[in-house]
Amino acid sequence: MKLNKNIWILLIGEFIAGFGLWLGIIGDLEFMQDKIPSDFLKSLILVAGIFAGILCGPLAGKLTDQYSKKTILLYSGAARLISVSFMFLAIYTGSVWWMVVFLISINMTAAFYFPALQAAIPLVVDKKDLLQLNGLHTNISTLSRILGTAAAGFFLTIMSLTTLYVLAFSAYFILFVLTWFLQMDESKALTECLDEGAPSKQSFYEVFPVIKQQPLVLMTLVLSLVPILFIGGFNLVIIALSEIQQNPSLKGWLYVAEGISFMLGAYFVKKLPTKSPYTVLLAFSLLIGLSQLILYFTTIPFISIVAFIVFGFSVGSFFPTAATIFQTQVPSEYHGRFFSFRGMFDDFIYQLILLATGFLLDTVGFHHMTVLFGALSLLTTFSLLMTFRRTGKESVSA
């Protein structure tokens, strides 16, 4: 793998894309803070961009399966550069509407880019190395998030908002250039797609019978709800914890603890002795549920740090394993449509969990919410464990 040029391009590209993305996100928040006094209106604007990406999902998945993954990556990369130009117009004119155009367009390009990226990973590495590559990919994504947010906060103290977006634009341009050097053998996947039927007659919805025919894939999708229960309201939980302990600096420690343990989990998951990827998912899903229950005792200062370390390590192990299952169990001719559906599914659930977290914090309080989410996570895990044993899928390997 170390000598595989395509792997390095994808990993470096993921870091650059993530770094530029988080520079832009912090820039968006800074612009809205200056221009929009209403928090509710800010949330509506952010949701509008995410909703636009969800609407593009079916078309993005269909095109990703019909055409070269590299072509989709290049076109979406070029569109992303155009999208950033709308933010320059927003800053120049002071118009919130141009920022709305930017958010909608950048989320639409992401709806094409990320499914194509996930579908490209199995094309550049052997099947036996997929878990290791997915772990590296997850760590790079996390590292770009940590460094991107930290850098954006620092940059805003020494430079203008326009300069910040110039840096984001430069990052996206470098990614666009790197994508040109990708070399993938896509002939087999495209041939299988054409054998399935004429491109114009292929439907996004054909992916659902495929998911139904793959119990391991379906169960992994459902089990993915467990980490999302925590991640969806992640920032609200951290804010609540810092308020409960009356320690503003706790927020930084929690982010650091979760980020470092996440990367360690993604690194060590490939060293686990079990040959059943679903056993790995169930074990770490159980730990995620326990980490939520542990937060009930957050009046003890160090407990919250322990809970976030357990959660970070578990999620760092969970996501690379789930990605490997999807890439190996879903037929390659459906990868584009499947990963588009998964992106739509995740975005929709994230919004629901975010709203539910805010509602529960206001109504039942932090401690009862953690018990509710933890119990729901454990119930989901044990239910799928029983289903897993009945289907006899332990022999399936990713």
ChimeraX attribute file (.defattr): number of C-alpha atoms within 10 A of each C-alpha:
attribute: neighborCount
match mode: 1-to-1
recipient: residues
	/A:1	13
	/A:2	6
	/A:3	7
	/A:4	10
	/A:5	13
	/A:6	21
	/A:7	19
	/A:8	15
	/A:9	18
	/A:10	20
	/A:11	19
	/A:12	18
	/A:13	21
	/A:14	20
	/A:15	24
	/A:16	22
	/A:17	24
	/A:18	25
	/A:19	27
	/A:20	27
	/A:21	21
	/A:22	21
	/A:23	29
	/A:24	25
	/A:25	15
	/A:26	20
	/A:27	23
	/A:28	19
	/A:29	14
	/A:30	14
	/A:31	18
	/A:32	18
	/A:33	13
	/A:34	9
	/A:35	13
	/A:36	13
	/A:37	10
	/A:38	10
	/A:39	11
	/A:40	10
	/A:41	12
	/A:42	16
	/A:43	10
	/A:44	11
	/A:45	19
	/A:46	16
	/A:47	16
	/A:48	17
	/A:49	19
	/A:50	23
	/A:51	18
	/A:52	18
	/A:53	26
	/A:54	23
	/A:55	13
	/A:56	18
	/A:57	26
	/A:58	21
	/A:59	16
	/A:60	28
	/A:61	27
	/A:62	25
	/A:63	20
	/A:64	30
	/A:65	28
	/A:66	22
	/A:67	17
	/A:68	19
	/A:69	25
	/A:70	21
	/A:71	14
	/A:72	22
	/A:73	25
	/A:74	19
	/A:75	14
	/A:76	22
	/A:77	24
	/A:78	17
	/A:79	16
	/A:80	23
	/A:81	19
	/A:82	15
	/A:83	22
	/A:84	23
	/A:85	15
	/A:86	20
	/A:87	27
	/A:88	19
	/A:89	17
	/A:90	20
	/A:91	16
	/A:92	11
	/A:93	11
	/A:94	15
	/A:95	13
	/A:96	18
	/A:97	15
	/A:98	19
	/A:99	23
	/A:100	19
	/A:101	17
	/A:102	24
	/A:103	26
	/A:104	21
	/A:105	22
	/A:106	24
	/A:107	21
	/A:108	25
	/A:109	24
	/A:110	23
	/A:111	28
	/A:112	29
	/A:113	23
	/A:114	20
	/A:115	27
	/A:116	29
	/A:117	19
	/A:118	20
	/A:119	24
	/A:120	26
	/A:121	20
	/A:122	20
	/A:123	18
	/A:124	21
	/A:125	16
	/A:126	11
	/A:127	15
	/A:128	10
	/A:129	13
	/A:130	23
	/A:131	24
	/A:132	21
	/A:133	25
	/A:134	25
	/A:135	27
	/A:136	18
	/A:137	21
	/A:138	23
	/A:139	24
	/A:140	21
	/A:141	20
	/A:142	20
	/A:143	18
	/A:144	22
	/A:145	21
	/A:146	18
	/A:147	16
	/A:148	25
	/A:149	21
	/A:150	14
	/A:151	16
	/A:152	24
	/A:153	15
	/A:154	11
	/A:155	16
	/A:156	17
	/A:157	9
	/A:158	10
	/A:159	11
	/A:160	12
	/A:161	20
	/A:162	17
	/A:163	14
	/A:164	21
	/A:165	22
	/A:166	18
	/A:167	17
	/A:168	25
	/A:169	22
	/A:170	15
	/A:171	21
	/A:172	24
	/A:173	19
	/A:174	15
	/A:175	24
	/A:176	21
	/A:177	14
	/A:178	17
	/A:179	19
	/A:180	13
	/A:181	12
	/A:182	16
	/A:183	13
	/A:184	16
	/A:185	11
	/A:186	15
	/A:187	10
	/A:188	12
	/A:189	21
	/A:190	19
	/A:191	12
	/A:192	16
	/A:193	19
	/A:194	15
	/A:195	11
	/A:196	13
	/A:197	11
	/A:198	10
	/A:199	15
	/A:200	9
	/A:201	8
	/A:202	16
	/A:203	14
	/A:204	21
	/A:205	14
	/A:206	13
	/A:207	21
	/A:208	13
	/A:209	9
	/A:210	17
	/A:211	20
	/A:212	12
	/A:213	11
	/A:214	13
	/A:215	16
	/A:216	22
	/A:217	21
	/A:218	16
	/A:219	17
	/A:220	20
	/A:221	17
	/A:222	12
	/A:223	23
	/A:224	18
	/A:225	21
	/A:226	24
	/A:227	20
	/A:228	18
	/A:229	24
	/A:230	24
	/A:231	17
	/A:232	22
	/A:233	19
	/A:234	16
	/A:235	14
	/A:236	14
	/A:237	21
	/A:238	20
	/A:239	14
	/A:240	16
	/A:241	22
	/A:242	18
	/A:243	13
	/A:244	14
	/A:245	14
	/A:246	10
	/A:247	12
	/A:248	14
	/A:249	9
	/A:250	19
	/A:251	17
	/A:252	11
	/A:253	15
	/A:254	19
	/A:255	18
	/A:256	17
	/A:257	20
	/A:258	23
	/A:259	23
	/A:260	18
	/A:261	21
	/A:262	26
	/A:263	23
	/A:264	18
	/A:265	25
	/A:266	28
	/A:267	22
	/A:268	14
	/A:269	21
	/A:270	19
	/A:271	8
	/A:272	11
	/A:273	8
	/A:274	10
	/A:275	13
	/A:276	15
	/A:277	23
	/A:278	27
	/A:279	14
	/A:280	20
	/A:281	23
	/A:282	21
	/A:283	15
	/A:284	23
	/A:285	27
	/A:286	20
	/A:287	21
	/A:288	29
	/A:289	26
	/A:290	21
	/A:291	24
	/A:292	26
	/A:293	22
	/A:294	20
	/A:295	24
	/A:296	19
	/A:297	14
	/A:298	18
	/A:299	13
	/A:300	10
	/A:301	14
	/A:302	10
	/A:303	16
	/A:304	26
	/A:305	19
	/A:306	17
	/A:307	24
	/A:308	26
	/A:309	23
	/A:310	24
	/A:311	29
	/A:312	27
	/A:313	26
	/A:314	28
	/A:315	28
	/A:316	28
	/A:317	29
	/A:318	28
	/A:319	20
	/A:320	27
	/A:321	26
	/A:322	22
	/A:323	19
	/A:324	24
	/A:325	21
	/A:326	26
	/A:327	26
	/A:328	16
	/A:329	18
	/A:330	19
	/A:331	15
	/A:332	21
	/A:333	22
	/A:334	25
	/A:335	27
	/A:336	32
	/A:337	29
	/A:338	32
	/A:339	28
	/A:340	30
	/A:341	23
	/A:342	16
	/A:343	20
	/A:344	21
	/A:345	14
	/A:346	18
	/A:347	17
	/A:348	14
	/A:349	16
	/A:350	19
	/A:351	16
	/A:352	14
	/A:353	19
	/A:354	19
	/A:355	13
	/A:356	16
	/A:357	24
	/A:358	15
	/A:359	13
	/A:360	16
	/A:361	17
	/A:362	11
	/A:363	11
	/A:364	11
	/A:365	14
	/A:366	21
	/A:367	18
	/A:368	15
	/A:369	23
	/A:370	25
	/A:371	18
	/A:372	15
	/A:373	19
	/A:374	26
	/A:375	16
	/A:376	15
	/A:377	27
	/A:378	21
	/A:379	15
	/A:380	19
	/A:381	24
	/A:382	14
	/A:383	12
	/A:384	17
	/A:385	17
	/A:386	10
	/A:387	14
	/A:388	18
	/A:389	10
	/A:390	9
	/A:391	10
	/A:392	9
	/A:393	14
	/A:394	14
	/A:395	10
	/A:396	13
	/A:397	14
	/A:398	20
